[in-house]
Every structure is written in structure tokens, then in C-alpha cells.
């Protein structure tokens, strides 16, 4: 998680894997992914990095 916290830019692919995934759900600074409702990444990050950029 330290690497994610230090990232200037993240890309989230999903919403699932395989044939049901592969779409870019989000790209940008870490704090912006909070707004993506169907992102498993957002859910995990909100639990692991409660102090993440707002």
C-alpha cells in the first residue's frame, strides 16, 4: 500500500476479470478513485488507506 500511497497517477481496470473486465474505470490521482462506485480497488483502498488523499 505504500507504493499506492506514493503514486502520482493510478489506473483502475475492471469491473471484473476476463471477458467481463478490461475497461478503464478510472485514471488519475489517487483521491479521485473514491468517486467510482463499481470499483473493487476503491473499496479495498478505502479500508487499507483510511487517511488517503481526499
C-alpha positions as CSV (number, residue, x, y, z in Angstrom):
1,X,0.0,0.0,0.0
2,X,3.0,2.3,0.5
3,X,3.6,2.2,-3.2
4,X,0.0,3.1,-4.0
5,X,0.0,6.0,-1.5
6,X,3.1,7.4,-3.2
7,X,1.7,7.1,-6.7
8,X,1.1,10.3,-8.7
9,X,-1.3,8.6,-11.0
10,X,-3.3,5.3,-10.9
11,X,-5.2,3.3,-13.4
12,X,-8.1,1.0,-12.4
13,X,-9.2,-1.7,-14.8
14,X,-12.4,-3.7,-14.3
15,X,-15.1,-4.1,-13.2
16,X,-14.3,-7.8,-13.3
17,X,-11.6,-10.0,-14.9
18,X,-11.6,-11.8,-18.2
19,X,-14.4,-11.1,-20.7
20,X,-16.3,-9.0,-18.1
21,X,-13.4,-6.7,-17.4
22,X,-10.7,-4.8,-19.1
23,X,-12.4,-1.4,-19.1
24,X,-10.6,1.6,-17.7
25,X,-12.8,2.6,-14.7
26,X,-10.6,5.3,-13.5
27,X,-7.3,7.1,-14.4
28,X,-5.9,10.0,-12.4
29,X,-4.7,10.9,-8.9
30,X,-5.4,8.6,-6.0
31,X,-8.1,10.7,-4.4
32,X,-10.4,10.6,-7.5
33,X,-11.0,6.9,-7.4
34,X,-13.2,7.4,-4.3
35,X,-16.0,8.5,-6.7
36,X,-16.0,5.3,-8.7
37,X,-18.8,3.1,-7.2
38,X,-18.3,-0.1,-9.1
39,X,-14.6,-0.3,-8.3
40,X,-13.2,-3.1,-6.1
41,X,-10.0,-1.1,-6.0
42,X,-11.8,1.9,-4.4
43,X,-13.4,-0.4,-1.8
44,X,-10.1,-2.0,-0.8
45,X,-8.2,1.3,-0.7
46,X,-10.8,2.9,1.5
47,X,-10.3,0.2,4.1
48,X,-6.5,0.0,3.8
49,X,-5.8,3.7,3.4
50,X,-8.4,5.5,5.6
51,X,-6.2,8.6,5.6
52,X,-5.8,8.6,1.8
53,X,-5.9,11.9,-0.2
54,X,-9.4,13.4,-0.2
